[in-house]
Amino acid sequence: MSLELADITVHCIGNAHIDPVWRWPWQEGYAETLSTCHSALDRLAESDDFIFSRGQAATYAWVEECAPAMFEQIQTYVREGRWNIVNGWWEQPDCNIPCGESYVRHALYGKRYFKQKFGVDVTTGWNPDTFGHNVGLPQILARSGFKTYCFFRPGRHEKELPGPFFWWIGPDGSRVLNIRPPVGHYCTGGESMAEEVLKAAQSSLEMGLKHAVLFYGVGNHGGGPTKENIKSIRSVNEDAGGPQAIFSTVEQFAEAVKENYDSFPTVTEDLQHHAPGCYATHSEIKRLNRHAENRLLSAERWCAIASLALGTTYPAAEFERAWRQVLFNQFHDILAGTSLPAAYDHAREQIGEATSIAARIQNASLQGLAAQIDTRVDNTSPPAAASGRPILIFNPSSWPRRDPVAVQWGWRGQESDSLVDDSGNIIPFQYTDPDIFGGGSRIFFEADIPAHGYRVYRFMPLVDSTPTDTAADLLAPQAGDTWLENSRWKLEFNADSGELVRLYDKKNQVETISGNAAALLVMQDTGDTWGHDIPSWREEIGRFGGAKFKVTQLGASRATLRIDTTWGSSTARQEFTLHRHSDRIDVKLTLDWHEKHQLLKLSIPVAVESGTLTYESAYSTIVREANGLEDPGQNWIDLSGTSASQSGGGQPYGFSLLNDSKFGFDCLGTDMRMTLLRSPIFCFHDPAQIDPEKEYLYMDQGIQVVNYALLPHTGDWREGCASREAHALNCPLEHQFQYAHSGKLGKSGTLLEVTPSNVHAVVLKGSEDGNTTILRIFESEGKQTEAVVTIPGGIQFEASLKPWELKSLRIDASGSLWEVNLLEE
């Protein structure tokens, strides 16, 4: 039987989208939240059938803080089912830039808040204004108890999908029902909605569905449904031949179309591309966010280890306070870089509070562990006067690491001093200038540290001139005017441009690049702050050049070649470092940028054929076409295929590009590029036009620092250990000074270990209820795996993981464990 318009029920979803920060600071967003909630309560009091939907736990916390009577009214309407809580996250974040764990915390803190304050379990994901959605979200949503996910961007004109309702499936097989309404918008005016109701009904009629969905309500700066909105929706029902319009919720709509679930198509990719400029806009906020995420996760890890090993108290409330500050500033218009300048002054303060909390807690935890570590030169007490100064190095990763370390102190060492490990082996090191005027010392060396563990090193008078580390036969890094070399790599640079013209893999006899690499390309960028309707930046207008070279480090541990170049009014300094052991080629890039309406890219043309392009995403990876489109990524991207080098013999070979603060990339053919910065006008939205009589503030002006690394490798990114090396770049080894004392933990040891190598212990934290420890492990290479986990006390257990699975385990004081969801339930 064919459907007619009168057979259609239109579920009208009244909402009030609020940007707590955009063209206004958070204080104004705070006031607008109160005003909007007051308006919504008035509409609810006027109409017995009206239903209102809102999310964003952060804004509910504002109401609770300063308007307790209003908060109680909201609680009453929630109990009646007329104030419907959606979203369930702390905010509506950018869904490309945060790390995977940040989305977990949005749900953890958001859903816990709504359960505690309103007694509801939010099951509707709701990010209508967010600019794109990464492929890792289905697993995170499903494992947090969400059943549906509502979004509007990318819009219907930006991304073609097989239907407005579809099953979004993540790499691990998790799925949620996605809704991108086929008609209307989440922000409407205050006028009549009758025509939009008819359009929504007609759309569902064409799809053969009896139910349609339509969002309405004044938004962005709040407002919500108006009296005219509500009146016009009711008026539709006066036409007996027309559709029925009801005030409803997303949950009611999803239940109504349940009989159609099997007919809905599936989507297994991420949902892009709206505003690609936002992957790079405002470099500082993106760097601050990455840094804060890593600091918090590291502090939680060490605090949890101290709790397991020493019985110390885990400060869950302090961590929640810190995370709330970070999560709020992941709101899409803040983290995307599209807010007014004052927003970033406030973000610095708030994220600074979070990182300060993390630093304080981590220091206390490491100091507590250090106090139980035997730092004596031997087991006698007191130690000999010549035993030197103990330096404890801690590894924040769940696998053993041999990585570079820089240690500085306030007194001057001597050329005759030596560095030894806990077994008495002499470790190669080198001095470099400290950043202390009038004294002090700084040394570089490579430390070999057990998984989630520690090792005692000692700086002391020379005891033997011959290094006894296990790889003493490796070539010490070398450097010349325009070249660098160690046992693995040989790098050569163009004397004029400063670009890398050769990167030779000596071990595998492979030329790894196909053209000038580490090139800084200046692209024309006339787009607005968002980069609306710009799929890629390909119009090159110049390159940095006029190179000046200087060898700044040369010793047993590392060699560094500094290259200074210029473009226009801007300068760039790239410091390429080769280490004694590491396969990474580390680069510190310092930019002093003074250009406008231009974009800067780093280019790495890779010598591979038949390459597969892979991006890291949130608790996932995604394979993309090398079509030159600007795409979001996280800590690394990789292009792997077969070597195009004549000497490489067509062997499987690839190239990973790692970073510590960048999120926008493209690859056309074999030219991988990373977007370093953009310089549009602050908060300037197309179709606004530049007024030549006005002065504007431009983004990314002045100095910024980016750390990136080149990682050529045999095989694909898995064999190249891209995930681990990117983690190491972002989470360096920690060090603590100590005095000589005894300790029950010994001179080196592992405090937490996970095997095999494709399983990462991504989170170790105290539970939110304070009684147990939460361990979150992630299968990072797409393989069915049996993992083995060892925790303090020698307790060992196994866990089975599907490809790409994110699994949470709760561990009690006795060492018993059981699986929980991402909400620790």
Buried (B, 14 or more C-beta within 10 A) or exposed (E): EEBEBEBBBBBBBBBBBBBBBBBBBBEBBBBBBBBBBBBBBEBBEEBEEBBBBBBBBBBBBBBBEEBEEBBEBBBEBBEEEBBBBBBBBBBBBBBBBBBBBBBBBBBBBBBBBBBEBBEBBBBBBBBBBBBBBBBBBBBBBBBBBBBBBBBBBBEEEBBEBEEBBBBBBBBBBBBBBBBBBBBBBBBBBBEBBBEBBBBBBBBBBEBEBBBBBBBBBBBBBBBBBBEEBBEBBBBBBEEEEBBBBBBBBBBBBBEBBEEBEEEBEEBBEBBBBBBBBBBBBBBBBBBBBBBBBBBBBBBBBBBBBBBBBBEBEBBBEBBBEBBBBBBBBBBBBBBBBBBBEBBBEBBBEBBEBBBEBBBBBBBBBBEBBBEBBBBBBEEEEEBEEEBBBBBBBBBBBBBBBBBBBBBBBEEEBEEEBBBBBBEEBBBBBBBBEBEBEEEBBBBBBBBBBBBBBBBBBBBBEEEEEEBBBEEBEBEBBBBEEBBBBBBBBBBBBBEEBBBBBBBBBEEBBBBBBBBBBBBBBBBBBEBBBBBBBBBBBBEEBBBBBEBEBEBBBBBBBBBBBBBBBBBBEBBBBBBBBBBBBBBBBBBBBBBBBBBBBBBBBBBBBBBBBEBBBBBBBBBBBBEBEBEBBBBBBBBBBBBBBBBBBEEBEEEBBBBBBBBBBBBBBBBBEBBBBBBBBBBBBBBBEBEEEEEEEEEEEBBBBEEBEBBBBBBBBBEBBBBBBBBBBBBBBBBBBBBBEBEBBEBEBEBBBBBBBBBEBBBBBBBBBBBBEEEBBBBBBBBBBBBEBEBBBBBBEEBEBEBEBBBBBBBBBBBEEEBEBEEBBBBBE
